[in-house]
Amino acid sequence: MTEETIEAVDTARVSSWRLLAGNPVTVVSAVLLLAVLIIAVGAKWIAPQGVNDVDVPSALRGPSGAHWFGTDELGRDVFSRVLVAVQASMQVALVSVAFAVVVGVTIGVVAGYRGGWVDTVFMRVVDVMFAFPVLLLALAIVAILGPGVTTTMLAIGVVYTPIFARVARASTLGVRVEPFVAVSRTMGTGHAYILFRHVLPNIAGPLIVQTSLSLAFAILSEAALSFLGLGIQPPEPSLGRMIFDSQGFVTLAWWMAVFPGAAIFVIVLAFNLFGDGMRDVLDPKQRTVAESRRTR
C-alpha cells in the first residue's frame, strides 16, 4: 500500500469521525447506548434493592426518594427491576442478533459469491422464511421448543437471519464483479481468502447499519414475547412482563407501566438513531449529503 493510499484512508477515517461527532443526534444516541451497556453489565450491582424483595406494606407506592420508580403490587422496587430487565433484554438482543449475523452473513456471502444453484437454493429457503411475519414465526418457534431465555434468543436469531442473508447477498453481488476480485481469482487465490480479505471488508458498512437496526427490533421482539408469557419467565424481571403485570393497576399505579415502557422506547430510539448516523457515514450517497450539510 502506497503512502498516498494510506494517507487517503486516514483522511477518510478522520472525516468519518468528524461526521459522527458533528451530528448531535448520533452523539446523544451513542451516549444513551453507552449508558445502556453500563447498566447491562452492572445492573445487579447498580440496583439499590433486590429485584424479588417482597414488601407487601409498601405495595403500589408512587415514586419517592426510597423508590425512584415506585413499587409494584408486591412492594418490589420498580427501579431495580427495570435495571435488571434492561440487562436481560440487552443480553437476549445481543446474543440473538450475533447468531443472525453469523448465520445470515454466511448464507448471503456464499450465495452471492458462488451464484448458480447454490444461490437459488439458499435464497429460496430465505424467501420461505420471509413469507412468515417476524413475530408469528418467533411465536411458532417458542411454542414448539417451550418458553425461556435460550428459546427466545434462538427464535429471535432465526427470524432475523434472512434479513442479514439478503443484505449480505446483495452487497456481495456488487463486490464479486470488482476488478480486484477478478485479479485474485486469476492469481489462483483461494475462495476463503477472497471472501475474508476482499468481500467481507467491502460489505461491512451495510451490515453494521443493519445490525444496529436489528438490535432495536430484537429488543421489541423480546418485550413482545415476554408480554405474551413466552419469553423471560418469572420471577426474573423483563420489560414486557412488567408491562403485562401492570395492566390491572394502570389507574392506581401508572408508574408500573410507564417506566418499563419508557426504557423500551429509549433503547429502541437510541439504536435507530445510531444506525441512521452510521448510515450517513458508511453510505456514499448519504455521506455526500451529510458532508454538504456540515460544510454549510
N, C-alpha and C positions, 0 to 999 in steps of 0.2 A: 504494500500500500504506500503510495507516494505521500510526500509531505503536504501537497495541495489537497489530496483526498482526506488526509487526517484532519487538516485544518477545516475543511468543509464540513466534516462530520461533527467536529467540536462546535463549530458555529451553529449548526442545526440543533444540537443539543441545548446550547445556551438559549437559542431563540425559543425552543420548546418550553424550557423552564420559565422564560420571561412571559410567554403567552399564558402559561398556567398561573404564574404568580400575579399577572396583571388582570386576571379575571376574578373579581371579588366573590362571585357565586361559587367558583371552583375552590377558592381558598376556604370559604366558610364550610363548604361540604367536606373538604379534606379535614378540617379541624373537627367537625362533628364525627366523621368516621374514625378519627384518631381517638376521640373520647369514647366512642362505642367499643373500639378494640380494647381500650384500657379497662372498661367495665367488663367486657367479655373475659378478659384474662383474670382480673382480680375481684370479680363480683362478690364472691363469698367472703373476702376479706374487707371489702368496702361496705357491705351491707351492715347496718347498725344492729340488726336483730336477726334471729333465726327465722328462716322463711316459713317454718312449720310450728313456730312457737304460738300455741293457742292461749288466748287471754279473753275468755268469754265476757267478763265485765267491761272490757274495753271495745266490744264489738261495735262496728258501724260508727266509729268516731271520725269526725272530719279532720282535714289536715291541720296539724299543730306542730309545735316545737318538738314534741315527743314522737310524733308520727307525721313526717312531712307530707306523705300522700294519703294519710288517714289509715283506717283499719277496715278489714273485711268483716263478713258475717261471723267469723270465728275469732275476731280480735287480732288476726295476724297483720303484721306491718306490711302495707301495700308497697311502700318504697323498697323495702328489702326484697320483696317478691318480684317486683318489676326488674330490679337489677339482675337477679339470678335468672329470670325469664329471658332477659336480653342475652345473657351468656348462652343459654340453651338454644335460643333462636339463631344466634351467630354460629354456634357450633354446627347445627344442622345445615345452615345455609352454606358454610364454607366447605364442609365435607361433601355435601351433595353436588355442589357446583364443581368442585375439584374432580369428582367422579365423572360428571358430564363433560368437563373439558378434556380429560384424558381419553375417554372412550369416544366422544363425539369427534374430537380433532383427529384421532387416529383413523376413524372411519372416513371422515371427509377428505383428509390428505391422501390416503391410499386410493380412494375412489377417484379423486380429481387427477392424481398423478398417473395412475395406471390406465384409467379410461376403459373402454370396451365393456366386456361382460361384467367385470368387477364393479365398474361404476354403475351399471344398470342394476345389478343385484342389490348392491348396498343402498342405492338411492330408492329402490322400490320398497325396501324394508323401512327406510326413513319416512317415505310417503305414507305407509300404512300407519306408522306411529303418529304422524301429523294429522291423520284423519280423526283422531280422538281428541276432544278438548283436554287441555292440560290437567285441570283439576279432576275431571272424570277418570282419566287414566290413572292418576295418582290414587284416587279413591279405590279403584279396582285392584291395584297392586296391594294397597294396605289391607283391603278386605280379604284378599287371598292369603297374605302372609301374616296377618294379625297386627294390631296396633303396637306402637312402641317407637323409641327413638331411632333404632337401627333401621326398622322398616320405613320410617318416614324419610330418613336420609336416602335410602335406596330408591324409594318411589319418586322423590323429587329429582334425584340424579338421573333416573331413567327417562322421565318425561322431558327433561331439558337437554338430553343427549342429542336428539335430532336437530335442535337449533344450532348447536355447535358444529354438527356434521355438515349442515347446509352452508354455514358461514365459511368453514374451512375448505369445503369443496369449491365454492365459488371463487375464493381467493386463490386456491391452488391452480385452478384452470387458467387464471391470468398469469401466474408466475411460471408455470411449466413451459410456456412458449417464449420466455425471455431468452436472449442470446446466451447469457452466462450458464443457463441450464443446458442448452444445446451443446455448448462447448464442453461442459463437464461430461456429458454423455459421450461425446466424440472421443474424449480422452480416456474413456473406459472407467470413469469414476463409478463406484458402487451406488446403487439406488438409496441405500440408507444414508450414506454420506451426503448425497444431494438433498435429501429430504431435511436432514438436520442442519446442514450448513447453508443451504440456499433457500429452500421453500419455507420452512418454519419461521426464520427471522423476518421474511418478507410478508408474511401473513399475520404477524403478531399484533399489528395495530387493530384490525377489526376484532380480533379475538379478545383483546384487552377490554375494548369498549363493551363487547357482548358479555364478558364476564361480570363487569360492574352492573350492567342492567339485569343479568340473570340472578345476581345475589339479591337484588331488590325484590324480584319476583319470588325467589326462594323463601325470603322472609314472609311474604304474604301467603305463600302456599303452606308453609309450616303453621302459620297462625290459623289458616282455614281448616287444616286437618285437625289441629288441637281443639279448635272451636267445636268441631263435629265429634270430638272424643276419640279420634283415631291417631292423634299424634303423640306428643309427650303426655304420659299418664300421671295422674295424681298419685302421691301428694307433691311431686315435683312441679314447681310453677312453670307456666307457659303463658305467653301473652294472649294467645287465642282462648285458652281455657279460662283465664281470668275474666275476659270479656263475657264468655258464656256464663260463668258463675254470677256475674253482676246483673244478669237480666231481671232477676226477681227483686232487685234493690235499686233500680235506676232512680226512682223518685225519692228514695230515702238516703242513698249513698252514691251520688253521681261520680265520685272520685274512683270508685271501683272499676268503672268502665273507661273514664276519661284518660287516666294516666297510662294504662296499658295501650289504649288506642293511640295516644299521643306518641308513645315510644315507637310503635309500628310506623306511624306517619313520619316521624323524624328520620328513622333509619332508612326507610324506603326512599324518601325525598333526597337524603344525602347521597345514597348510591346512584340515584338517577342523575342528579346534578353533577356528580363527579364523573359519571360516564359521558355526559354531554361535554364537559370540559376536556376530557381525554379525546373525544371525537374531534373537537375543534383543533387539537394539536396533531393528531395522527392522520386525519382525513385531509388530503391535499387541498380539496376544494374548500372545506370548512376552515382549514388553516389560512388560506389566502384571504378569506373574508375576515377572520379574526385579526390577522396582521394589519389589514387595511383599517379596521376599526381602531386598533391600538395606535396606529400612526396618526389617525385623525384626532 
